[in-house]
Each structure stands twice: as C-alpha cells, then as structure tokens.
C-alpha cells in the first residue's frame, strides 16, 4: 500500500485481520492518520481496539486518564505546529476510548489478551492466577471493565 493513500485504502478493507496486520506493521512516526482510519473502520474489532489501547501506543491510555488536558499538554508542540495532526490525535483517542467504553467494537476474528480477568485459563499456574487477579483488582480502580476484559 502507498503510504500517502493508506488511510483511503484502509477504508476499502473488508477484513478485520487486515486491520490487525496494518497496525502490526505501521510506523507510528508517520502520524495518526492510519490509526484513526483503523479505529473508525466498521470492521475494527474489539481485539484490534484493545491492542491499540494496551499494547501499541499509550496515547489513548493517557487520554482516558485525563480527557480534559493530558493530550493537549503531551502534544502541545504538535497542536501549535501541525493543528491538523493534533486534531487527528484527539479524534483517534476519543474514538478509541469511547468505542471501548461504550462497547461498540464488535467481536471478530482477532484475539487479544489484556492480561486482566481470564482467571479460569487452564494454562495459568496458581501463582499466575493470583498475580492476574491482583493486577485486575488494581486496574479496576482506574479503568472500566470494558477496557480490561480480554478478547479471546
């Protein structure tokens, strides 16, 4: 895919696994146009959204913790020098956080383990289960369950 046309080409994709691969290969130094196109895509499934939130880029987590000003402070120079890119960053964060919060991302073919809940996993040892339970309890102080439930 041509880098300049990538957001438009993403809109034409019909498979959520292709969105996973795009995020897998994406160079985040190229900005937020592609991630924004992914989180807006109707085939963006919950696993892709969770992966973006927990594993790929912390911007949406920062936005979740302080939706009023954290991103504006973190990206102050971008807001001043490239307002269009700053708008994309804000739109990406808002779309991703609200989509997860309101549970609008559908289940799909992709899977992502957030590292929370899933205490019944038979592959976990008792110690791992206890650690995961403690980690989940702590995370529930800062995040709604919709952000923590794995998509397995």
Secondary structure as a PSIPRED ss2 file (coil, helix, strand):
# PSIPRED VFORMAT (PSIPRED V4.0)

   1 X C   1.000  0.000  0.000
   2 X C   1.000  0.000  0.000
   3 X C   1.000  0.000  0.000
   4 X C   1.000  0.000  0.000
   5 X C   1.000  0.000  0.000
   6 X H   0.000  1.000  0.000
   7 X H   0.000  1.000  0.000
   8 X H   0.000  1.000  0.000
   9 X H   0.000  1.000  0.000
  10 X H   0.000  1.000  0.000
  11 X H   0.000  1.000  0.000
  12 X C   1.000  0.000  0.000
  13 X C   1.000  0.000  0.000
  14 X C   1.000  0.000  0.000
  15 X C   1.000  0.000  0.000
  16 X H   0.000  1.000  0.000
  17 X H   0.000  1.000  0.000
  18 X H   0.000  1.000  0.000
  19 X H   0.000  1.000  0.000
  20 X H   0.000  1.000  0.000
  21 X H   0.000  1.000  0.000
  22 X H   0.000  1.000  0.000
  23 X H   0.000  1.000  0.000
  24 X H   0.000  1.000  0.000
  25 X H   0.000  1.000  0.000
  26 X C   1.000  0.000  0.000
  27 X C   1.000  0.000  0.000
  28 X H   0.000  1.000  0.000
  29 X H   0.000  1.000  0.000
  30 X H   0.000  1.000  0.000
  31 X C   1.000  0.000  0.000
  32 X C   1.000  0.000  0.000
  33 X H   0.000  1.000  0.000
  34 X H   0.000  1.000  0.000
  35 X H   0.000  1.000  0.000
  36 X H   0.000  1.000  0.000
  37 X H   0.000  1.000  0.000
  38 X H   0.000  1.000  0.000
  39 X H   0.000  1.000  0.000
  40 X H   0.000  1.000  0.000
  41 X C   1.000  0.000  0.000
  42 X C   1.000  0.000  0.000
  43 X C   1.000  0.000  0.000
  44 X C   1.000  0.000  0.000
  45 X E   0.000  0.000  1.000
  46 X H   0.000  1.000  0.000
  47 X H   0.000  1.000  0.000
  48 X H   0.000  1.000  0.000
  49 X H   0.000  1.000  0.000
  50 X H   0.000  1.000  0.000
  51 X H   0.000  1.000  0.000
  52 X H   0.000  1.000  0.000
  53 X H   0.000  1.000  0.000
  54 X H   0.000  1.000  0.000
  55 X H   0.000  1.000  0.000
  56 X H   0.000  1.000  0.000
  57 X C   1.000  0.000  0.000
  58 X C   1.000  0.000  0.000
  59 X H   0.000  1.000  0.000
  60 X H   0.000  1.000  0.000
  61 X H   0.000  1.000  0.000
  62 X H   0.000  1.000  0.000
  63 X H   0.000  1.000  0.000
  64 X H   0.000  1.000  0.000
  65 X H   0.000  1.000  0.000
  66 X C   1.000  0.000  0.000
  67 X C   1.000  0.000  0.000
  68 X C   1.000  0.000  0.000
  69 X C   1.000  0.000  0.000
  70 X H   0.000  1.000  0.000
  71 X H   0.000  1.000  0.000
  72 X H   0.000  1.000  0.000
  73 X H   0.000  1.000  0.000
  74 X H   0.000  1.000  0.000
  75 X C   1.000  0.000  0.000
  76 X H   0.000  1.000  0.000
  77 X H   0.000  1.000  0.000
  78 X H   0.000  1.000  0.000
  79 X H   0.000  1.000  0.000
  80 X H   0.000  1.000  0.000
  81 X H   0.000  1.000  0.000
  82 X C   1.000  0.000  0.000
  83 X H   0.000  1.000  0.000
  84 X H   0.000  1.000  0.000
  85 X H   0.000  1.000  0.000
  86 X H   0.000  1.000  0.000
  87 X H   0.000  1.000  0.000
  88 X H   0.000  1.000  0.000
  89 X H   0.000  1.000  0.000
  90 X H   0.000  1.000  0.000
  91 X H   0.000  1.000  0.000
  92 X H   0.000  1.000  0.000
  93 X H   0.000  1.000  0.000
  94 X H   0.000  1.000  0.000
  95 X H   0.000  1.000  0.000
  96 X H   0.000  1.000  0.000
  97 X H   0.000  1.000  0.000
  98 X H   0.000  1.000  0.000
  99 X H   0.000  1.000  0.000
 100 X H   0.000  1.000  0.000
 101 X H   0.000  1.000  0.000
 102 X C   1.000  0.000  0.000
 103 X C   1.000  0.000  0.000
 104 X C   1.000  0.000  0.000
 105 X C   1.000  0.000  0.000
 106 X E   0.000  0.000  1.000
 107 X C   1.000  0.000  0.000
 108 X C   1.000  0.000  0.000
 109 X C   1.000  0.000  0.000
 110 X C   1.000  0.000  0.000
 111 X C   1.000  0.000  0.000
 112 X E   0.000  0.000  1.000
 113 X C   1.000  0.000  0.000
 114 X C   1.000  0.000  0.000
 115 X C   1.000  0.000  0.000
 116 X C   1.000  0.000  0.000
 117 X C   1.000  0.000  0.000
 118 X C   1.000  0.000  0.000
 119 X C   1.000  0.000  0.000
 120 X C   1.000  0.000  0.000
 121 X C   1.000  0.000  0.000
 122 X C   1.000  0.000  0.000
 123 X C   1.000  0.000  0.000
 124 X C   1.000  0.000  0.000
 125 X C   1.000  0.000  0.000
 126 X H   0.000  1.000  0.000
 127 X H   0.000  1.000  0.000
 128 X H   0.000  1.000  0.000
 129 X H   0.000  1.000  0.000
 130 X H   0.000  1.000  0.000
 131 X H   0.000  1.000  0.000
 132 X H   0.000  1.000  0.000
 133 X H   0.000  1.000  0.000
 134 X H   0.000  1.000  0.000
 135 X H   0.000  1.000  0.000
 136 X H   0.000  1.000  0.000
 137 X H   0.000  1.000  0.000
 138 X H   0.000  1.000  0.000
 139 X H   0.000  1.000  0.000
 140 X C   1.000  0.000  0.000
 141 X C   1.000  0.000  0.000
 142 X C   1.000  0.000  0.000
 143 X C   1.000  0.000  0.000
 144 X C   1.000  0.000  0.000
 145 X H   0.000  1.000  0.000
 146 X H   0.000  1.000  0.000
 147 X H   0.000  1.000  0.000
 148 X H   0.000  1.000  0.000
 149 X C   1.000  0.000  0.000
 150 X C   1.000  0.000  0.000
 151 X E   0.000  0.000  1.000
 152 X C   1.000  0.000  0.000
